[in-house]
Amino acid sequence: EDPPTHPHPLYHIYARSNLRPVASSFDLRFPLTQHNITMADEAPPAAAPAPAADGTGAKPEKKEKKAPPKDLVIPPKKPKLSKAERRALQEAQRAAKAAGGGGKKGGGGGGAGKGGKKKVDVHKGEAGSGGAGGGSSRKAAAAAAAPAVDPSMDKSLPSFSHLQQYRDPKHFEEEFSGISLGASNSVQNFHPAVLSLGMQYASGTIRGGNARAKAMLRTFQQVIRDYEPPAPSSPSSSRGGGKEDDVRHDLDHRIIKPAFQYWTTKCRPHSVSMGNAFTFLKLAVASLDRDMSVEEVKEILVDTIDAYIHERIDIADEAICKHGSSKIVDGDVILTYGCSSVVEVLLMDAAREKGADTFRIIVVDSRPLLEGRALVARLADAGIECTYILLNALSYVMMREVTKVFLGAAALMSDGSVLSRVGTACVALMARSNNIPVLVCCETYKISNRVQLESITVNELGNPDDVISASCAMNGAASTAADCKQIDSVLGNWRDIPNLKVLSLLYDLTPSEFVSGIVTEMGI
């Protein structure tokens, strides 16, 4: 029978179906009316505040906060340190750790503070206790470790204070020579080839992305050939069948990684080419079979490094020369900047194929390194007509003679921008303003996966004394500040002038808009 009539229009539809009300979404009460369909998730109306006891309806007063007990000692806030003070404090802590055998718990002498850690005073050596009784404050320790904390004597520019400051090898002879590396048991004793290469990196004897990467890989080859796994009873190995017993783990954590960290932190920041080559070597070690003997591991790694150098650098440069020389025609005036190894090979190869008298080369150079002088000498010896100018005369030759620009690169960012020696962006900008094509020669192993928009966040600082003294630049980058004082009298004492700061940047970033093409071993 039909259900009885009901005033609500949805009643008959609901009665004929098998639907049931869901309490989580809504609640249907019967008989249905306009007012008894309510949402279950609605919050109930707030209850009215209870009236006060006195009947006035005023809100009760908040309870007063209890005062801290009298015997409670609230330590004062730590003073905010400047960047120079923080850097000096870190150096003092490292020196204290090295002098105290790593600062192990329970190993310090009496009164050395918690965990046996000691503070170091550069004037008195090891200071007194750092306990709760009579230790000096954090700011006082930084001031003692760095007596010259006067902001007027700080020679680092605020915009570039985050970069690793230049360290003169002649001021850190013990550290660079390896004499002080065995002061603590936690410090790695490096292979002599590692220390020798670190000195060459720091002094600037080896420059250029390809040269630095090749030297690093060749040094690793020598270290791997001389590698001997630690004995099970050796203190440096807890070989008991675990990963420490694996030759791959020992090579990675005891040989390869500490050497790379030493070059990067103590000698000179690594380039993109070095970083990519180091990553390749770590992957090559990790892909080895665990059951291989030590001699098999050595042979495979040495052959792998040889193959990497041959394929990713040597063969890549030959392919770049083939692609780049196809763009050189008779009568071209080619401009290059500085001294790029791959550009030099390209120009030499083009001179052999097309003839040394079919084109002319203009080499642009800049202080303080003046790397273009060596390139001009080698090109002139090969019979190529060359012109040598400095960067400040670039505009006079760019708009009148130059037909193409070939530049080298230290790294190629993922957005197409080029990181190269400082001054490259100026050359590319001038060429772009004169509608001259700019070709950048770069191997694919120099490609970085990061994006960089400017030259401040990531860069490298050089020797400031090279910027001050023209004579030091002519004699080479290995000149010292004492030599500059003896030769030049104008700014030889620039470190003693409080309001004078010197900046020596090594790289700049060229936006992709200024680059016409990138020549790699894969093509243009």
Disulfide bonds with the S-S distance in Angstrom:
Cys472-Cys484 2.24
